Amino acid sequence: MAKEKVVLAYSGGLDTTAIIPWLKENYDYEVICCCVDCGQEEELDGLEERAKLSGASKLYIEDITDEFCDDYIVPCVQADAIYENKYLLGTSMARPGIAKALVKVARLEGATAICHGATGKGNDQIRFELGIKALAPDIKIIAAWRDDKWNMDSREAEIEYCKAHGIDLPFSADTSYSRDRNLWHISHEGLELEDPAVEPNFDHLLVLGVSPEKAPQEGEYVTMTFEKGVPTSVNGKEMKVSDIIRTLNKLGGKHGIGIVDIVENRVVGMKSRGVYETPGGTILMEAHEQLEELVLDRDTLRTKKDMGNLMAQIVYEGKWFTPLREAVQAFVESTQQYVTGEVKFKLYKGNIIKAGTTSPYSLYSESLASFTTGDLYDHHDAEGFITLFGLPLKVRAMKMAEIEKNNK
């Protein structure tokens, strides 16, 4: 009788490698690995051999890089979605696409369950499981780290377990950060970062670029264009979004852009410290914001800031496949109709310095903003406006003065 199948969200890292023999030993499943490629690049090298040597029957590598860029990154850029004013959601944005790909493979294989290696302390368990529940409520979810049969509580224990099952790994418990990488960013956790009082060892840690101190002494000008809030070119060369991000990653990494050291509030309630490298994403978000401030009116821009914060919270909490995300995204897309134009800036030692923004839909009027009186605005017009705008303040002050007088 054929064994039941489980699809394992497989990265090739220590956790998911150890889970393969664990699933076979404790559940007697046929283990089918699925690595979802969101732009991890060299991290995919040798993955199929490692999966099969660890006991998997097969490995799927699902390339969703362009889908990740077009369907998840672009909506978040258009929303200016930044979690707690610092985190550009690199890991969070990828999880719904990964969940969708896992469900696709599970359906194709007729799998009973989907397993992930996210720990019981992190956000990813929530993101993976909410995505799977929304897309395939009938499929069983196995969270290895929360399973009663899982008796490994450290990286050292996982390494020993793998060795006991004949699996040699290129990992060391004391020299490896916990990392997550895709086209948008790479995150770093663990080792010295677990103590917020300790400065990050950037010489040892950084992967996508250099620290600002080691960036070139000369700045570099970059020009970008957008069409309805979607990036279309870099330095005059039209490209698809994924190639734009790749290009900006190289430019940003070279100049020390997008390195963030943050203590964030996880969904599960604890604080955690991590260092994120998002060189291209930081440039892209900044360029988009520069164009929006020229094109959007004050009320729309103010409301959009609130919706961007809401979008960031939705994505961070793994609620992508919800009516609320669809509604917020619909609002954001309606604001992007005229976010078209060109943005120029200079990259210099971790900084993105404005160098000129233009748009055919710019609401900036030089004649209005100028100190010289123009046809549309008379300085005397401000007097009546201030009288009405300040009326509540004046009425309250008069009432308080009356109360104070009566109390004497």
Contacts in CASP RR format, 6 or more apart in sequence:
PFRMAT RR
TARGET T0000
AUTHOR 0000-0000-0000
METHOD contacts of the structure
MODEL  1
MAKEKVVLAYSGGLDTTAIIPWLKENYDYEVICCCVDCGQEEELDGLEER
AKLSGASKLYIEDITDEFCDDYIVPCVQADAIYENKYLLGTSMARPGIAK
ALVKVARLEGATAICHGATGKGNDQIRFELGIKALAPDIKIIAAWRDDKW
NMDSREAEIEYCKAHGIDLPFSADTSYSRDRNLWHISHEGLELEDPAVEP
NFDHLLVLGVSPEKAPQEGEYVTMTFEKGVPTSVNGKEMKVSDIIRTLNK
LGGKHGIGIVDIVENRVVGMKSRGVYETPGGTILMEAHEQLEELVLDRDT
LRTKKDMGNLMAQIVYEGKWFTPLREAVQAFVESTQQYVTGEVKFKLYKG
NIIKAGTTSPYSLYSESLASFTTGDLYDHHDAEGFITLFGLPLKVRAMKM
AEIEKNNK
2 30 0 8 1.000
3 28 0 8 1.000
3 29 0 8 1.000
3 30 0 8 1.000
4 28 0 8 1.000
4 29 0 8 1.000
4 30 0 8 1.000
4 111 0 8 1.000
4 112 0 8 1.000
4 113 0 8 1.000
5 29 0 8 1.000
5 30 0 8 1.000
5 31 0 8 1.000
5 32 0 8 1.000
5 109 0 8 1.000
5 110 0 8 1.000
5 111 0 8 1.000
5 112 0 8 1.000
5 113 0 8 1.000
6 23 0 8 1.000
6 27 0 8 1.000
6 29 0 8 1.000
6 30 0 8 1.000
6 31 0 8 1.000
6 32 0 8 1.000
6 111 0 8 1.000
6 112 0 8 1.000
6 113 0 8 1.000
6 114 0 8 1.000
6 115 0 8 1.000
6 142 0 8 1.000
7 32 0 8 1.000
7 33 0 8 1.000
7 34 0 8 1.000
7 102 0 8 1.000
7 105 0 8 1.000
7 106 0 8 1.000
7 109 0 8 1.000
7 111 0 8 1.000
7 113 0 8 1.000
7 114 0 8 1.000
7 115 0 8 1.000
8 16 0 8 1.000
8 19 0 8 1.000
8 20 0 8 1.000
8 23 0 8 1.000
8 31 0 8 1.000
8 32 0 8 1.000
8 33 0 8 1.000
8 34 0 8 1.000
8 56 0 8 1.000
8 114 0 8 1.000
8 115 0 8 1.000
8 116 0 8 1.000
9 16 0 8 1.000
9 34 0 8 1.000
9 36 0 8 1.000
9 98 0 8 1.000
9 102 0 8 1.000
9 114 0 8 1.000
9 115 0 8 1.000
9 116 0 8 1.000
9 117 0 8 1.000
9 128 0 8 1.000
10 16 0 8 1.000
10 20 0 8 1.000
10 33 0 8 1.000
10 34 0 8 1.000
10 35 0 8 1.000
10 47 0 8 1.000
10 51 0 8 1.000
10 56 0 8 1.000
10 59 0 8 1.000
11 35 0 8 1.000
11 43 0 8 1.000
12 35 0 8 1.000
12 43 0 8 1.000
12 47 0 8 1.000
12 50 0 8 1.000
12 51 0 8 1.000
13 171 0 8 1.000
14 155 0 8 1.000
14 158 0 8 1.000
14 159 0 8 1.000
14 162 0 8 1.000
14 169 0 8 1.000
14 171 0 8 1.000
14 176 0 8 1.000
15 117 0 8 1.000
15 119 0 8 1.000
15 144 0 8 1.000
15 145 0 8 1.000
15 158 0 8 1.000
16 33 0 8 1.000
16 117 0 8 1.000
17 50 0 8 1.000
17 54 0 8 1.000
17 162 0 8 1.000
17 167 0 8 1.000
17 169 0 8 1.000
18 152 0 8 1.000
18 158 0 8 1.000
18 161 0 8 1.000
18 162 0 8 1.000
18 167 0 8 1.000
19 115 0 8 1.000
19 117 0 8 1.000
19 144 0 8 1.000
20 31 0 8 1.000
20 33 0 8 1.000
20 51 0 8 1.000
20 54 0 8 1.000
20 55 0 8 1.000
20 56 0 8 1.000
21 54 0 8 1.000
21 55 0 8 1.000
21 161 0 8 1.000
21 162 0 8 1.000
21 165 0 8 1.000
21 167 0 8 1.000
22 144 0 8 1.000
22 149 0 8 1.000
22 150 0 8 1.000
22 161 0 8 1.000
23 29 0 8 1.000
23 31 0 8 1.000
23 115 0 8 1.000
23 142 0 8 1.000
23 144 0 8 1.000
24 31 0 8 1.000
24 55 0 8 1.000
26 147 0 8 1.000
26 149 0 8 1.000
27 142 0 8 1.000
29 112 0 8 1.000
29 113 0 8 1.000
30 57 0 8 1.000
31 55 0 8 1.000
31 56 0 8 1.000
31 57 0 8 1.000
32 56 0 8 1.000
32 57 0 8 1.000
32 58 0 8 1.000
32 59 0 8 1.000
32 60 0 8 1.000
32 105 0 8 1.000
32 109 0 8 1.000
32 111 0 8 1.000
33 51 0 8 1.000
33 56 0 8 1.000
33 58 0 8 1.000
33 59 0 8 1.000
33 60 0 8 1.000
34 59 0 8 1.000
34 60 0 8 1.000
34 62 0 8 1.000
34 101 0 8 1.000
34 102 0 8 1.000
34 105 0 8 1.000
35 44 0 8 1.000
35 47 0 8 1.000
35 51 0 8 1.000
35 59 0 8 1.000
35 60 0 8 1.000
35 61 0 8 1.000
35 62 0 8 1.000
36 62 0 8 1.000
36 64 0 8 1.000
36 94 0 8 1.000
36 97 0 8 1.000
36 98 0 8 1.000
36 101 0 8 1.000
36 102 0 8 1.000
37 44 0 8 1.000
37 61 0 8 1.000
37 62 0 8 1.000
37 63 0 8 1.000
37 64 0 8 1.000
37 65 0 8 1.000
38 64 0 8 1.000
38 65 0 8 1.000
38 68 0 8 1.000
38 94 0 8 1.000
38 97 0 8 1.000
38 98 0 8 1.000
38 182 0 8 1.000
38 183 0 8 1.000
38 184 0 8 1.000
39 65 0 8 1.000
39 68 0 8 1.000
39 181 0 8 1.000
39 182 0 8 1.000
39 183 0 8 1.000
40 181 0 8 1.000
40 182 0 8 1.000
41 181 0 8 1.000
43 181 0 8 1.000
44 61 0 8 1.000
47 59 0 8 1.000
47 61 0 8 1.000
48 59 0 8 1.000
48 61 0 8 1.000
51 59 0 8 1.000
52 58 0 8 1.000
52 59 0 8 1.000
53 167 0 8 1.000
54 162 0 8 1.000
54 165 0 8 1.000
54 167 0 8 1.000
60 105 0 8 1.000
62 101 0 8 1.000
62 104 0 8 1.000
62 105 0 8 1.000
64 97 0 8 1.000
64 98 0 8 1.000
64 100 0 8 1.000
64 101 0 8 1.000
65 183 0 8 1.000
65 242 0 8 1.000
66 240 0 8 1.000
66 241 0 8 1.000
66 242 0 8 1.000
67 97 0 8 1.000
68 93 0 8 1.000
68 94 0 8 1.000
68 97 0 8 1.000
68 182 0 8 1.000
68 183 0 8 1.000
68 184 0 8 1.000
68 242 0 8 1.000
69 183 0 8 1.000
69 240 0 8 1.000
69 241 0 8 1.000
69 242 0 8 1.000
69 245 0 8 1.000
70 241 0 8 1.000
71 97 0 8 1.000
72 93 0 8 1.000
72 94 0 8 1.000
72 96 0 8 1.000
72 97 0 8 1.000
72 320 0 8 1.000
73 93 0 8 1.000
73 184 0 8 1.000
73 241 0 8 1.000
73 245 0 8 1.000
74 229 0 8 1.000
74 230 0 8 1.000
74 241 0 8 1.000
75 311 0 8 1.000
75 329 0 8 1.000
75 332 0 8 1.000
75 333 0 8 1.000
76 89 0 8 1.000
76 93 0 8 1.000
76 311 0 8 1.000
76 312 0 8 1.000
76 315 0 8 1.000
77 229 0 8 1.000
77 231 0 8 1.000
77 281 0 8 1.000
77 284 0 8 1.000
77 285 0 8 1.000
77 288 0 8 1.000
78 229 0 8 1.000
78 230 0 8 1.000
78 288 0 8 1.000
78 332 0 8 1.000
78 333 0 8 1.000
78 335 0 8 1.000
78 336 0 8 1.000
78 339 0 8 1.000
79 304 0 8 1.000
79 307 0 8 1.000
79 308 0 8 1.000
79 311 0 8 1.000
79 312 0 8 1.000
79 328 0 8 1.000
79 329 0 8 1.000
79 332 0 8 1.000
80 285 0 8 1.000
80 288 0 8 1.000
80 289 0 8 1.000
80 292 0 8 1.000
80 304 0 8 1.000
80 305 0 8 1.000
80 308 0 8 1.000
81 89 0 8 1.000
81 308 0 8 1.000
81 309 0 8 1.000
81 311 0 8 1.000
81 312 0 8 1.000
81 315 0 8 1.000
82 88 0 8 1.000
82 89 0 8 1.000
82 285 0 8 1.000
82 308 0 8 1.000
82 309 0 8 1.000
82 312 0 8 1.000
83 89 0 8 1.000
83 92 0 8 1.000
83 264 0 8 1.000
83 312 0 8 1.000
83 313 0 8 1.000
83 315 0 8 1.000
83 316 0 8 1.000
84 262 0 8 1.000
84 264 0 8 1.000
84 265 0 8 1.000
86 260 0 8 1.000
86 262 0 8 1.000
86 264 0 8 1.000
87 260 0 8 1.000
87 262 0 8 1.000
87 264 0 8 1.000
87 276 0 8 1.000
87 316 0 8 1.000
88 184 0 8 1.000
88 185 0 8 1.000
88 260 0 8 1.000
88 276 0 8 1.000
88 278 0 8 1.000
88 281 0 8 1.000
88 282 0 8 1.000
88 285 0 8 1.000
89 312 0 8 1.000
89 315 0 8 1.000
89 316 0 8 1.000
90 182 0 8 1.000
90 184 0 8 1.000
90 185 0 8 1.000
90 187 0 8 1.000
90 276 0 8 1.000
90 278 0 8 1.000
91 123 0 8 1.000
91 124 0 8 1.000
91 180 0 8 1.000
91 182 0 8 1.000
91 185 0 8 1.000
91 187 0 8 1.000
92 123 0 8 1.000
92 127 0 8 1.000
92 315 0 8 1.000
92 316 0 8 1.000
92 318 0 8 1.000
93 184 0 8 1.000
93 315 0 8 1.000
94 182 0 8 1.000
94 184 0 8 1.000
95 124 0 8 1.000
95 127 0 8 1.000
95 128 0 8 1.000
95 131 0 8 1.000
95 318 0 8 1.000
95 320 0 8 1.000
96 127 0 8 1.000
96 131 0 8 1.000
96 318 0 8 1.000
96 320 0 8 1.000
96 321 0 8 1.000
97 320 0 8 1.000
98 128 0 8 1.000
99 127 0 8 1.000
99 128 0 8 1.000
99 130 0 8 1.000
99 131 0 8 1.000
99 132 0 8 1.000
99 135 0 8 1.000
100 131 0 8 1.000
100 135 0 8 1.000
102 114 0 8 1.000
102 128 0 8 1.000
102 132 0 8 1.000
103 114 0 8 1.000
103 132 0 8 1.000
103 135 0 8 1.000
103 136 0 8 1.000
103 139 0 8 1.000
105 111 0 8 1.000
106 113 0 8 1.000
106 114 0 8 1.000
106 136 0 8 1.000
106 139 0 8 1.000
107 136 0 8 1.000
111 139 0 8 1.000
112 139 0 8 1.000
112 140 0 8 1.000
113 139 0 8 1.000
113 140 0 8 1.000
113 141 0 8 1.000
113 142 0 8 1.000
114 132 0 8 1.000
114 136 0 8 1.000
114 139 0 8 1.000
114 140 0 8 1.000
114 141 0 8 1.000
114 142 0 8 1.000
115 141 0 8 1.000
115 142 0 8 1.000
115 143 0 8 1.000
115 144 0 8 1.000
116 124 0 8 1.000
116 125 0 8 1.000
116 128 0 8 1.000
116 129 0 8 1.000
116 141 0 8 1.000
116 142 0 8 1.000
116 143 0 8 1.000
116 144 0 8 1.000
117 143 0 8 1.000
117 144 0 8 1.000
117 145 0 8 1.000
118 124 0 8 1.000
118 125 0 8 1.000
118 128 0 8 1.000
118 143 0 8 1.000
118 145 0 8 1.000
119 125 0 8 1.000
119 145 0 8 1.000
120 143 0 8 1.000
120 145 0 8 1.000
120 146 0 8 1.000
120 268 0 8 1.000
121 266 0 8 1.000
121 268 0 8 1.000
121 270 0 8 1.000
122 266 0 8 1.000
122 267 0 8 1.000
122 268 0 8 1.000
122 272 0 8 1.000
123 266 0 8 1.000
123 267 0 8 1.000
123 268 0 8 1.000
123 316 0 8 1.000
123 317 0 8 1.000
123 318 0 8 1.000
125 143 0 8 1.000
125 145 0 8 1.000
125 146 0 8 1.000
126 267 0 8 1.000
126 268 0 8 1.000
126 317 0 8 1.000
126 318 0 8 1.000
127 317 0 8 1.000
127 318 0 8 1.000
128 141 0 8 1.000
129 141 0 8 1.000
129 143 0 8 1.000
130 317 0 8 1.000
130 318 0 8 1.000
130 319 0 8 1.000
130 320 0 8 1.000
130 321 0 8 1.000
131 318 0 8 1.000
131 320 0 8 1.000
131 321 0 8 1.000
132 139 0 8 1.000
132 141 0 8 1.000
133 141 0 8 1.000
134 321 0 8 1.000
134 322 0 8 1.000
135 321 0 8 1.000
144 150 0 8 1.000
151 157 0 8 1.000
152 158 0 8 1.000
152 161 0 8 1.000
154 173 0 8 1.000
155 171 0 8 1.000
155 173 0 8 1.000
155 176 0 8 1.000
156 173 0 8 1.000
159 169 0 8 1.000
159 171 0 8 1.000
159 173 0 8 1.000
162 168 0 8 1.000
162 169 0 8 1.000
174 191 0 8 1.000
176 191 0 8 1.000
177 188 0 8 1.000
177 189 0 8 1.000
177 190 0 8 1.000
177 191 0 8 1.000
177 193 0 8 1.000
177 205 0 8 1.000
178 188 0 8 1.000
178 189 0 8 1.000
178 190 0 8 1.000
179 186 0 8 1.000
179 187 0 8 1.000
179 188 0 8 1.000
179 189 0 8 1.000
179 207 0 8 1.000
180 186 0 8 1.000
180 187 0 8 1.000
181 187 0 8 1.000
181 207 0 8 1.000
183 242 0 8 1.000
183 245 0 8 1.000
183 246 0 8 1.000
183 249 0 8 1.000
184 245 0 8 1.000
184 278 0 8 1.000
184 280 0 8 1.000
184 281 0 8 1.000
185 208 0 8 1.000
185 276 0 8 1.000
185 277 0 8 1.000
185 278 0 8 1.000
185 281 0 8 1.000
186 207 0 8 1.000
186 208 0 8 1.000
186 276 0 8 1.000
186 277 0 8 1.000
187 274 0 8 1.000
187 275 0 8 1.000
187 276 0 8 1.000
187 277 0 8 1.000
188 200 0 8 1.000
188 205 0 8 1.000
188 274 0 8 1.000
188 275 0 8 1.000
188 276 0 8 1.000
188 277 0 8 1.000
189 272 0 8 1.000
189 273 0 8 1.000
189 274 0 8 1.000
190 274 0 8 1.000
192 198 0 8 1.000
192 200 0 8 1.000
192 201 0 8 1.000
193 200 0 8 1.000
193 273 0 8 1.000
193 274 0 8 1.000
193 275 0 8 1.000
194 273 0 8 1.000
196 263 0 8 1.000
196 273 0 8 1.000
200 261 0 8 1.000
200 275 0 8 1.000
202 211 0 8 1.000
202 259 0 8 1.000
203 211 0 8 1.000
205 275 0 8 1.000
206 259 0 8 1.000
206 277 0 8 1.000
207 277 0 8 1.000
208 249 0 8 1.000
208 253 0 8 1.000
208 277 0 8 1.000
208 279 0 8 1.000
209 252 0 8 1.000
209 253 0 8 1.000
209 254 0 8 1.000
209 256 0 8 1.000
209 277 0 8 1.000
209 279 0 8 1.000
210 253 0 8 1.000
210 254 0 8 1.000
210 256 0 8 1.000
211 256 0 8 1.000
211 259 0 8 1.000
212 255 0 8 1.000
212 256 0 8 1.000
212 259 0 8 1.000
212 349 0 8 1.000
212 350 0 8 1.000
212 351 0 8 1.000
213 349 0 8 1.000
214 256 0 8 1.000
215 254 0 8 1.000
215 255 0 8 1.000
215 256 0 8 1.000
215 348 0 8 1.000
215 349 0 8 1.000
215 350 0 8 1.000
216 254 0 8 1.000
216 255 0 8 1.000
218 348 0 8 1.000
219 255 0 8 1.000
219 346 0 8 1.000
219 347 0 8 1.000
219 348 0 8 1.000
219 349 0 8 1.000
220 251 0 8 1.000
220 254 0 8 1.000
220 255 0 8 1.000
220 346 0 8 1.000
220 347 0 8 1.000
220 348 0 8 1.000
221 344 0 8 1.000
221 345 0 8 1.000
221 346 0 8 1.000
221 347 0 8 1.000
221 355 0 8 1.000
222 234 0 8 1.000
222 235 0 8 1.000
222 248 0 8 1.000
222 251 0 8 1.000
222 283 0 8 1.000
222 344 0 8 1.000
222 345 0 8 1.000
222 346 0 8 1.000
222 347 0 8 1.000
223 234 0 8 1.000
223 235 0 8 1.000
223 236 0 8 1.000
223 342 0 8 1.000
223 343 0 8 1.000
223 344 0 8 1.000
224 231 0 8 1.000
224 233 0 8 1.000
224 234 0 8 1.000
224 244 0 8 1.000
224 283 0 8 1.000
224 284 0 8 1.000
224 287 0 8 1.000
224 342 0 8 1.000
224 343 0 8 1.000
224 344 0 8 1.000
225 231 0 8 1.000
225 232 0 8 1.000
225 233 0 8 1.000
225 236 0 8 1.000
225 341 0 8 1.000
225 342 0 8 1.000
225 343 0 8 1.000
226 232 0 8 1.000
226 287 0 8 1.000
226 288 0 8 1.000
226 291 0 8 1.000
226 339 0 8 1.000
226 340 0 8 1.000
226 341 0 8 1.000
226 342 0 8 1.000
226 343 0 8 1.000
227 340 0 8 1.000
227 341 0 8 1.000
228 336 0 8 1.000
228 337 0 8 1.000
228 338 0 8 1.000
228 339 0 8 1.000
228 340 0 8 1.000
229 288 0 8 1.000
229 291 0 8 1.000
229 336 0 8 1.000
229 339 0 8 1.000
229 340 0 8 1.000
230 241 0 8 1.000
230 336 0 8 1.000
231 241 0 8 1.000
231 244 0 8 1.000
231 284 0 8 1.000
231 287 0 8 1.000
231 288 0 8 1.000
232 238 0 8 1.000
232 239 0 8 1.000
232 244 0 8 1.000
233 239 0 8 1.000
233 244 0 8 1.000
234 244 0 8 1.000
234 247 0 8 1.000
234 248 0 8 1.000
239 247 0 8 1.000
244 284 0 8 1.000
245 280 0 8 1.000
245 281 0 8 1.000
245 284 0 8 1.000
248 279 0 8 1.000
248 280 0 8 1.000
248 281 0 8 1.000
248 283 0 8 1.000
248 284 0 8 1.000
249 279 0 8 1.000
249 280 0 8 1.000
249 281 0 8 1.000
251 257 0 8 1.000
251 279 0 8 1.000
251 280 0 8 1.000
251 283 0 8 1.000
251 347 0 8 1.000
252 258 0 8 1.000
252 279 0 8 1.000
252 280 0 8 1.000
252 282 0 8 1.000
252 283 0 8 1.000
252 347 0 8 1.000
253 277 0 8 1.000
253 279 0 8 1.000
253 280 0 8 1.000
254 347 0 8 1.000
255 347 0 8 1.000
255 348 0 8 1.000
255 349 0 8 1.000
255 350 0 8 1.000
256 279 0 8 1.000
256 349 0 8 1.000
256 350 0 8 1.000
257 279 0 8 1.000
257 280 0 8 1.000
257 282 0 8 1.000
257 283 0 8 1.000
257 347 0 8 1.000
257 350 0 8 1.000
257 351 0 8 1.000
257 352 0 8 1.000
258 276 0 8 1.000
258 277 0 8 1.000
258 278 0 8 1.000
258 279 0 8 1.000
258 280 0 8 1.000
258 281 0 8 1.000
258 282 0 8 1.000
258 350 0 8 1.000
259 275 0 8 1.000
259 276 0 8 1.000
259 277 0 8 1.000
259 350 0 8 1.000
260 275 0 8 1.000
260 276 0 8 1.000
260 278 0 8 1.000
261 273 0 8 1.000
261 274 0 8 1.000
261 275 0 8 1.000
262 273 0 8 1.000
262 274 0 8 1.000
262 275 0 8 1.000
262 276 0 8 1.000
263 271 0 8 1.000
263 272 0 8 1.000
263 273 0 8 1.000
263 274 0 8 1.000
264 271 0 8 1.000
264 272 0 8 1.000
264 273 0 8 1.000
264 274 0 8 1.000
265 271 0 8 1.000
266 272 0 8 1.000
267 316 0 8 1.000
267 317 0 8 1.000
282 352 0 8 1.000
283 345 0 8 1.000
283 347 0 8 1.000
283 352 0 8 1.000
286 345 0 8 1.000
286 352 0 8 1.000
287 343 0 8 1.000
287 345 0 8 1.000
287 352 0 8 1.000
288 339 0 8 1.000
288 343 0 8 1.000
290 343 0 8 1.000
290 345 0 8 1.000
290 354 0 8 1.000
290 357 0 8 1.000
291 339 0 8 1.000
291 340 0 8 1.000
291 341 0 8 1.000
291 343 0 8 1.000
291 357 0 8 1.000
291 359 0 8 1.000
292 301 0 8 1.000
292 304 0 8 1.000
292 339 0 8 1.000
293 301 0 8 1.000
294 357 0 8 1.000
294 359 0 8 1.000
294 362 0 8 1.000
294 363 0 8 1.000
294 364 0 8 1.000
295 338 0 8 1.000
295 339 0 8 1.000
295 340 0 8 1.000
295 359 0 8 1.000
295 361 0 8 1.000
295 362 0 8 1.000
295 363 0 8 1.000
296 304 0 8 1.000
296 335 0 8 1.000
296 339 0 8 1.000
296 363 0 8 1.000
297 363 0 8 1.000
300 335 0 8 1.000
304 331 0 8 1.000
304 332 0 8 1.000
304 335 0 8 1.000
307 328 0 8 1.000
307 331 0 8 1.000
307 332 0 8 1.000
308 328 0 8 1.000
308 332 0 8 1.000
310 328 0 8 1.000
311 325 0 8 1.000
311 328 0 8 1.000
311 329 0 8 1.000
311 332 0 8 1.000
314 320 0 8 1.000
314 322 0 8 1.000
314 324 0 8 1.000
314 325 0 8 1.000
314 328 0 8 1.000
315 325 0 8 1.000
319 325 0 8 1.000
338 359 0 8 1.000
338 361 0 8 1.000
339 359 0 8 1.000
339 361 0 8 1.000
340 359 0 8 1.000
340 360 0 8 1.000
340 361 0 8 1.000
341 357 0 8 1.000
341 358 0 8 1.000
341 359 0 8 1.000
341 360 0 8 1.000
341 361 0 8 1.000
342 357 0 8 1.000
342 358 0 8 1.000
342 359 0 8 1.000
343 356 0 8 1.000
343 357 0 8 1.000
344 354 0 8 1.000
344 355 0 8 1.000
344 356 0 8 1.000
344 357 0 8 1.000
345 352 0 8 1.000
345 353 0 8 1.000
345 354 0 8 1.000
345 355 0 8 1.000
345 356 0 8 1.000
346 352 0 8 1.000
346 353 0 8 1.000
346 355 0 8 1.000
347 353 0 8 1.000
365 376 0 8 1.000
367 374 0 8 1.000
367 375 0 8 1.000
367 376 0 8 1.000
368 374 0 8 1.000
368 376 0 8 1.000
368 377 0 8 1.000
373 379 0 8 1.000
END
